[in-house]
């Protein structure tokens, strides 16, 4: 008999299934389940983007054809100009920018281009679940730096410094953080920049949630550190800022030699990001009628406050740190004898609420579950009503 399992590539079998995907698939089999798991904003793609694409679909034949592999020239120029303005250094749209199918593709083609067997990649724990499998797929070794759960999930800079070795190739920063909502300040980013300069490793900045900060206004950027401009890589997604999760549009910015190699992977795996999505991103950036035209940011402030209020009512079961950015709460549950995977499955099967088990975000996430408050306020209230009823059975 042909043994299929023995013939599979080790680079695939050594990675785990996404905990987010696993919970969403399980939830799809529970009628009426409410998802507070995946980071999907409830609001529609803004009207001005939808209208612009509808008009193009009617009138412009280019929208149904491939673009150049690196993406629409005019979109790449907008991205380059924006990064150049923020960083104060020149950015060549032809050499430093590639339009991708979301931030996840930007991360994947970057990691595939710079991480080799045995290279170490520093991550913060808990962190965004896909980082670890992307690194393992490339043959790298994730090195997890535990965040301080009892100190608002802040970075322990001494532990970060001790994690650096001669094998360190990359450090990945997600700011604001998914899943904790923590926002790194000037001190943390300065330490990261100094380490990268001293030890000669890349820094990948996942800026998917940079637009979504609640109390600080704007936050410091790694673009402010000219000493690492030659090793800084940015991965960005239009998904969250413009409610475009299904469009799959983002970009990669990096040093010319990195982008040059990443484009090979991009071209062989994808050819180009979806053309309609690239035009939607172009419209998003060029025709935005105001700073928050559909009230997405203001609505997420309300949803954060609502989620925290509902968790406060469940203080016998949960404790948490109020997020300063992004739209997640990583809440500790006060049932120490239940693993987070079991807790999440019980919440799904018994209360019909989908969450992400904290262990899927790293070892420091065990004992926690991640709530996304991208859902509508009605869905959030219904979900927490169910959880309140469920707690009576525990």
Buried (B, 14 or more C-beta within 10 A) or exposed (E): EEEEEEEEEEEEEEBEEBBBBBBBEBBEEBEEBBBBBBBBBBBEBBEBBEEBBEEBEEEEEEBEEEBEBBBBBEBBBBBBEBBBEBBEEEBEBEBBBBBBBBBBBBBBBBBBBBBEEEBBBBBBBBBBBBBBBBBBBBBBBBBBBBBEBEEBBBBBBEBBBEBBEEEBBBBBBBBBBBBBBBBBBEEBBBBBBBBBBEEEBBBBBBBBBBBBBBEEEEBBBBBBBEEBBEBBBBBBBBBBBBBBBEBBBBBBBBBEEBBBBBBEBBBEEBEBBBBBBBBBBBBBBEEBEEEEBBEBBEBBBEBBEBBBEBBEEBEEBBBBBBBBBBBBBBBBBEBEEBBBBEBBBBBBEBBBBBBBBBBBBBEBBBBBBBBBBBBBBEBBBBBBBBBBEBEEEE
